[in-house]
Amino acid sequence: MQVDEDDFADILATAREFIRKEVVPREQEIADTDAIPEDIRKKAAAIGLFGYAIPQEWGGLGLDLTQDVELAMEFGYTSLALRSMFGTNNGIAGQVLVGFGTDEQKAQWLERIASGDVVASFALTEPGAGSNPAGLRTKAVLDGSEWVIDGNKRFITNAPLAQLFVVFARTRPADSDGPGIAVFLVPADTPGVTVGPKDKKMGQEGAWTSEVTFDNVRVPESALVGGDQDTGYRAAMTSLARGRVHIAALSVGAAQRALDESVAFSVVTEQGGTAIGDFQLVQAMLADQHAGVMAGRAMVREVAARYVSGEDRRLGPSAAKLFCTEMVGKVADLAVQIHGGNGYMRGVPVERIYREVRLLRLYEGTSEIQRLILGGGLVAQAKKRNQR
């Protein structure tokens, strides 16, 4: 059941008020402590943010992607660690269960994921397999009534906090029957699961990632998502496509914040007795920022609508992810330029934004991968039309 417009307006207003009044004033605390304060975490859970994209029958809010992107634009307005805290529950990890899990698997996990009692982590990326899951080396072998998983994952979001890993592993070489990639539900306390120390990253303080090693990890046959050995690749691609639209919207939110900071700075900062906002070259930078934000917002809304309708769930998400993540990088760079030397100082919001948004062009498929998907897809469509 889809949330109606009035109810969603209330949800969106609640989220915006929470972010603007309770999270934005504490951004420096999040950066300094490299953590989301516990009271903020509890409030986020209380207003449903750990399960906003989980169906209502499993305790979530049941928002579709057109509503998801509106929330994501709000999440992008503050420290991206906030969204990261519950992003995997709603996104790439949770959606694997929503879209491909058995009824038993959903009943076991989804309500706890939606409430925030369980943090689910999406364990796909490996040292030799990032944006292209076809290169996976983690293996799963059936031994009697158990699957034995061995491999190493890296850059896994929320791994230090996770109670559940959604683990992608190869069960056989790719063949005519399929890619041979399965996905498993592995509780974090399973013997053989080792979570490494938190990664030290360029930005996104408070968003924790780390390596995860699976050494002779045994899980029951019931841990195989969907009960099908070839579900993994499709589940990964489906979850990532949806996630790319979400990341595009997140980028728009961050770009809007960078623009707002730039405009506010330009009208109160003077050079030679004149507000820098009165200088035409500064106005030109503000204009470019504003145009990028407007284009990105319109794009994510259209792509989300086409995704929900089923019209386009492949090229549109890649186009939105490519454009919006590149756009926010340019907007953040202009924000630093407008701020001058102030923009290079720690503690200034645009400096944090500049570092944080750089990651958006890398995860859930790099810009280069999006270009390959788009270019290859357009050529494939043209060839198909010519064959008719």
C-alpha positions as CSV (number, residue, x, y, z in Angstrom):
1,M,0.0,0.0,0.0
2,Q,1.4,3.4,-1.1
3,V,1.5,6.2,1.4
4,D,-1.0,8.9,0.2
5,E,0.1,12.5,-0.5
6,D,-1.2,14.0,2.8
7,D,0.5,11.4,5.0
8,F,3.7,11.7,3.0
9,A,3.7,15.5,3.4
10,D,3.6,15.0,7.1
11,I,6.4,12.4,7.0
12,L,8.5,14.8,4.8
13,A,7.8,17.8,7.1
14,T,8.8,15.7,10.2
15,A,12.0,14.6,8.6
16,R,12.9,18.1,7.4
17,E,12.3,19.6,10.9
18,F,14.4,16.9,12.5
19,I,17.3,17.5,10.1
20,R,17.2,21.3,10.1
21,K,16.7,21.7,13.8
22,E,18.4,18.8,15.4
23,V,21.0,17.5,13.1
24,V,22.4,20.5,11.2
25,P,23.3,22.3,14.5
26,R,25.4,19.3,15.5
27,E,27.3,18.6,12.3
28,Q,30.6,19.7,13.9
29,E,30.0,17.3,16.8
30,I,29.4,14.5,14.3
31,A,32.6,15.4,12.5
32,D,34.7,15.7,15.7
33,T,33.5,12.5,17.3
34,D,33.3,10.5,14.0
35,A,29.9,9.2,15.2
36,I,26.2,10.0,15.1
37,P,25.1,10.9,18.7
38,E,22.9,8.2,20.3
39,D,20.0,10.6,20.9
40,I,19.9,11.4,17.2
41,R,19.9,7.7,16.3
42,K,17.0,7.1,18.6
43,K,15.0,10.0,17.2
44,A,15.7,8.8,13.7
45,A,14.4,5.4,14.6
46,A,11.3,6.8,16.4
47,I,10.2,8.7,13.3
48,G,10.6,5.7,11.1
49,L,13.8,6.5,9.2
50,F,15.3,3.1,9.6
51,G,12.4,1.6,7.6
52,Y,10.9,4.3,5.4
53,A,11.4,2.2,2.3
54,I,10.3,-1.1,3.9
55,P,6.7,-2.2,3.2
56,Q,4.2,-1.4,5.8
57,E,3.3,-5.1,6.3
58,W,6.9,-5.5,7.8
59,G,6.7,-2.4,10.0
60,G,8.1,0.2,7.6
61,L,6.6,3.3,6.2
62,G,6.2,1.8,2.7
63,L,7.4,4.8,0.7
64,D,8.0,4.2,-3.0
65,L,11.0,5.6,-4.9
66,T,9.2,8.9,-5.9
67,Q,8.8,9.6,-2.2
68,D,12.2,8.2,-1.3
69,V,13.9,10.8,-3.4
70,E,12.1,13.6,-1.7
71,L,13.4,12.3,1.6
72,A,16.8,11.8,0.2
73,M,17.1,15.4,-0.9
74,E,16.4,16.3,2.8
75,F,19.0,13.8,4.0
76,G,21.6,15.4,1.7
77,Y,21.2,18.8,3.3
78,T,23.2,17.7,6.4
79,S,26.1,15.4,7.3
80,L,25.9,12.4,5.0
81,A,26.7,10.2,7.9
82,L,23.1,10.6,9.0
83,R,21.7,9.0,5.9
84,S,24.4,6.3,6.0
85,M,23.3,5.2,9.4
86,F,20.0,3.9,8.1
87,G,20.7,3.9,4.3
88,T,21.6,0.3,4.0
89,N,18.5,-0.8,5.9
90,N,16.2,1.0,3.5
91,G,18.4,0.6,0.4
92,I,20.8,-1.9,-1.0
93,A,20.6,-4.4,1.9
94,G,17.0,-4.1,2.9
95,Q,15.7,-4.1,-0.7
96,V,17.4,-7.4,-1.4
97,L,15.2,-9.0,1.2
98,V,12.1,-7.0,0.1
99,G,12.5,-8.0,-3.5
100,F,14.0,-11.5,-3.3
101,G,13.7,-12.9,0.2
102,T,11.4,-15.8,1.0
103,D,8.4,-15.3,3.3
104,E,10.4,-16.9,6.1
105,Q,13.4,-14.7,5.6
106,K,11.2,-11.5,5.5
107,A,9.4,-12.6,8.7
108,Q,12.7,-13.2,10.4
109,W,14.5,-10.0,9.6
110,L,12.4,-7.2,8.0
111,E,10.5,-5.9,11.1
112,R,13.7,-5.6,13.1
113,I,15.4,-3.9,10.1
114,A,12.6,-1.4,9.8
115,S,12.6,-0.6,13.5
116,G,16.4,-0.1,13.6
117,D,16.9,-3.0,16.1
118,V,18.9,-4.7,13.3
119,V,21.4,-2.9,11.1
120,A,21.8,-4.7,7.8
121,S,25.0,-4.3,5.8
122,F,25.4,-4.9,2.0
123,A,28.6,-7.0,1.5
124,L,29.3,-6.9,-2.2
125,T,32.5,-5.0,-2.9
126,E,35.8,-6.8,-2.9
127,P,39.4,-5.9,-3.5
128,G,39.1,-7.1,-7.0
129,A,35.4,-6.6,-7.6
130,G,33.9,-3.2,-7.1
131,S,31.3,-1.6,-9.4
132,N,31.1,-4.9,-11.5
133,P,29.9,-7.8,-9.4
134,A,30.8,-10.3,-12.1
135,G,34.3,-10.3,-10.8
136,L,33.4,-11.7,-7.4
137,R,35.8,-14.1,-5.8
138,T,34.1,-14.8,-2.5
139,K,32.9,-18.4,-2.7
140,A,30.1,-20.4,-1.2
141,V,30.1,-24.2,-1.3
142,L,27.3,-26.5,-0.3
143,D,28.4,-29.0,2.3
144,G,25.6,-31.3,3.3
145,S,22.9,-29.0,4.7
146,E,25.1,-26.0,5.1
147,W,26.7,-23.4,2.9
148,V,30.4,-22.6,3.6
149,I,31.4,-19.1,2.7
150,D,35.0,-17.9,2.3
151,G,36.2,-14.5,1.1
152,N,37.0,-10.9,1.8
153,K,34.9,-7.8,1.4
154,R,36.0,-4.2,1.7
155,F,34.5,-0.7,2.1
156,I,31.4,-2.3,3.7
157,T,29.1,0.5,5.0
158,N,27.9,0.0,8.6
159,A,30.0,-3.2,9.0
160,P,31.2,-2.2,12.5
161,L,27.5,-1.8,13.6
162,A,25.8,-4.5,11.6
163,Q,23.9,-7.4,13.1
164,L,23.2,-8.9,9.6
165,F,25.4,-9.1,6.5
166,V,23.8,-9.6,3.1
167,V,26.7,-11.4,1.5
168,F,27.2,-12.0,-2.2
169,A,29.3,-15.1,-3.2
170,R,30.0,-17.2,-6.2
171,T,28.7,-20.8,-6.0
172,R,30.1,-21.8,-9.4
173,P,31.6,-20.2,-12.5
174,A,29.3,-18.3,-14.8
175,D,27.7,-20.7,-17.3
176,S,24.7,-20.9,-19.7
177,D,22.4,-21.3,-16.7
178,G,23.3,-18.0,-15.1
179,P,26.1,-15.9,-13.5
180,G,26.5,-18.3,-10.5
181,I,26.3,-15.6,-7.9
182,A,24.1,-16.1,-4.9
183,V,23.3,-14.0,-1.9
184,F,23.2,-15.1,1.7
185,L,21.9,-13.8,5.0
186,V,24.8,-14.1,7.5
187,P,24.3,-12.9,11.1
188,A,27.3,-10.9,12.2
189,D,28.0,-13.1,15.2
190,T,28.4,-16.2,13.0
191,P,31.7,-18.0,13.7
192,G,34.3,-17.1,11.1
193,V,33.0,-13.5,10.5
194,T,35.6,-10.9,11.3
195,V,35.0,-7.2,11.0
196,G,38.2,-5.1,10.6
197,P,38.9,-1.7,12.1
198,K,37.0,1.4,10.8
199,D,38.4,2.8,7.6
200,K,39.9,6.3,7.8
201,K,38.4,8.2,4.9
202,M,38.7,11.5,3.3
203,G,35.3,12.6,4.5
204,Q,31.9,11.4,5.7
205,E,33.0,11.3,9.4
206,G,30.4,9.3,11.3
207,A,29.7,6.9,8.4
208,W,31.6,3.8,9.3
209,T,33.0,1.3,6.8
210,S,35.4,-1.5,7.2
211,E,36.7,-4.8,5.7
212,V,34.8,-8.0,6.5
213,T,36.4,-11.4,6.3
214,F,34.5,-14.7,6.0
215,D,36.6,-17.7,6.9
216,N,34.9,-21.0,6.7
217,V,31.6,-19.4,7.7
218,R,28.8,-21.9,7.9
219,V,25.2,-21.0,7.4
220,P,22.1,-23.2,6.9
221,E,20.5,-23.7,3.5
222,S,17.7,-21.4,4.7
223,A,20.2,-18.5,4.5
224,L,20.2,-18.6,0.7
225,V,18.1,-15.6,-0.3
226,G,15.2,-16.7,-2.4
227,G,16.4,-20.3,-2.2
228,D,18.0,-19.8,-5.6
229,Q,21.7,-19.9,-6.4
230,D,21.4,-17.5,-9.3
231,T,19.4,-14.7,-7.4
232,G,22.5,-12.8,-6.3
233,Y,23.5,-11.0,-9.5
234,R,19.9,-10.0,-10.3
235,A,19.4,-8.9,-6.6
236,A,22.6,-6.8,-6.7
237,M,21.8,-5.1,-10.0
238,T,18.2,-4.4,-9.0
239,S,19.2,-3.0,-5.6
240,L,22.0,-0.9,-7.0
241,A,19.7,0.6,-9.8
242,R,17.2,1.7,-7.2
243,G,20.1,2.9,-4.9
244,R,21.5,5.0,-7.7
245,V,18.4,7.1,-8.0
246,H,18.5,7.6,-4.2
247,I,22.2,8.7,-4.4
248,A,21.3,11.1,-7.2
249,A,18.7,12.7,-4.9
250,L,21.1,12.8,-2.0
251,S,23.5,14.7,-4.3
252,V,20.8,17.2,-5.1
253,G,20.2,17.8,-1.3
254,A,24.0,18.3,-0.7
255,A,24.2,20.7,-3.7
256,Q,21.2,22.7,-2.4
257,R,23.0,23.1,1.0
258,A,26.2,24.2,-0.7
259,L,24.2,26.7,-2.8
260,D,22.4,28.1,0.3
261,E,25.7,28.4,2.2
262,S,27.2,30.2,-0.8
263,V,24.4,32.7,-1.2
264,A,24.3,33.4,2.5
265,F,28.0,34.0,2.6
266,S,28.0,36.2,-0.5
267,V,25.6,38.8,1.0
268,V,27.3,39.3,4.3
269,T,31.0,39.1,3.2
270,E,32.6,42.3,1.9
271,Q,35.6,43.1,-0.2
272,G,36.6,46.7,-0.4
273,G,33.3,47.7,1.2
274,T,31.2,45.8,-1.3
275,A,29.3,42.6,-0.6
276,I,30.9,39.9,-2.8
277,G,27.4,38.9,-3.9
278,D,27.3,42.2,-5.9
279,F,30.3,41.1,-8.0
280,Q,29.2,39.7,-11.3
281,L,31.7,36.8,-11.3
282,V,30.4,35.7,-8.0
283,Q,26.9,35.9,-9.3
284,A,27.9,33.8,-12.3
285,M,29.1,31.1,-9.9
286,L,25.9,31.2,-7.9
287,A,23.9,31.0,-11.2
288,D,25.8,27.9,-12.3
289,Q,25.2,26.3,-8.9
290,H,21.5,27.1,-9.0
291,A,21.1,25.8,-12.5
292,G,22.8,22.5,-11.5
293,V,20.5,22.0,-8.5
294,M,17.4,22.7,-10.5
295,A,18.4,20.3,-13.3
296,G,19.3,17.6,-10.8
297,R,16.0,17.9,-8.9
298,A,13.9,17.7,-12.0
299,M,15.9,14.7,-13.2
300,V,15.7,12.6,-10.1
301,R,12.0,13.2,-9.9
302,E,11.4,12.1,-13.5
303,V,13.7,9.1,-13.2
304,A,12.1,8.0,-10.0
305,A,8.6,8.2,-11.6
306,R,9.8,6.2,-14.5
307,Y,11.3,3.6,-12.2
308,V,8.1,3.2,-10.2
309,S,6.0,2.9,-13.3
310,G,8.4,0.2,-14.7
311,E,9.2,2.3,-17.8
312,D,12.9,2.5,-17.1
313,R,14.8,0.8,-14.4
314,R,18.2,0.7,-15.9
315,L,19.3,3.7,-18.1
316,G,17.5,6.3,-16.1
317,P,19.1,5.4,-12.8
318,S,22.5,5.4,-14.3
319,A,21.9,8.8,-16.0
320,A,20.7,10.4,-12.8
321,K,23.5,9.0,-10.7
322,L,26.1,10.1,-13.3
323,F,24.7,13.7,-13.7
324,C,23.8,14.5,-10.1
325,T,27.0,13.2,-8.5
326,E,29.1,15.0,-11.0
327,M,26.9,18.1,-10.6
328,V,27.3,18.2,-6.8
329,G,31.0,17.9,-7.1
330,K,31.0,21.1,-9.3
331,V,28.6,22.9,-7.0
332,A,30.7,22.1,-3.9
333,D,33.9,23.2,-5.7
334,L,32.2,26.5,-6.6
335,A,31.1,26.9,-3.0
336,V,34.6,26.7,-1.8
337,Q,35.7,29.2,-4.4
338,I,33.0,31.6,-3.4
339,H,34.1,31.3,0.2
340,G,37.7,32.0,-0.7
341,G,40.2,31.1,2.0
342,N,37.3,30.6,4.5
343,G,36.1,27.7,2.4
344,Y,39.3,25.8,2.9
345,M,39.0,25.9,6.7
346,R,37.8,22.9,8.8
347,G,34.6,23.7,10.6
348,V,33.1,25.6,7.6
349,P,30.2,23.6,6.1
350,V,31.3,23.9,2.5
351,E,34.7,22.4,3.3
352,R,33.0,19.4,4.8
353,I,30.5,19.2,1.9
354,Y,33.4,19.3,-0.6
355,R,35.1,16.3,1.0
356,E,31.9,14.3,1.6
357,V,30.4,14.5,-1.9
358,R,33.6,13.2,-3.5
359,L,32.6,9.7,-2.5
360,L,29.2,9.9,-4.3
361,R,31.0,9.6,-7.7
362,L,32.6,6.3,-6.5
363,Y,30.2,4.1,-4.7
364,E,27.2,2.2,-6.0
365,G,28.9,2.3,-9.4
366,T,31.5,4.8,-10.4
367,S,30.8,7.5,-13.0
368,E,32.7,5.4,-15.5
369,I,30.5,2.4,-14.9
370,Q,27.4,4.6,-15.4
371,R,28.8,5.8,-18.7
372,L,29.3,2.2,-19.8
373,I,25.8,1.2,-18.8
374,L,24.3,4.2,-20.6
375,G,26.4,4.0,-23.8
376,G,26.1,0.3,-24.1
377,G,22.4,0.4,-23.3
378,L,21.7,3.1,-25.9
379,V,23.6,1.1,-28.6
380,A,21.8,-2.1,-27.7
381,Q,18.4,-0.4,-27.9
382,A,19.2,1.0,-31.4
383,K,20.4,-2.4,-32.6
384,K,17.2,-4.0,-31.3
385,R,15.1,-1.5,-33.1
386,N,17.0,-2.1,-36.4
387,Q,16.3,-5.8,-36.1
388,R,12.5,-5.4,-36.1
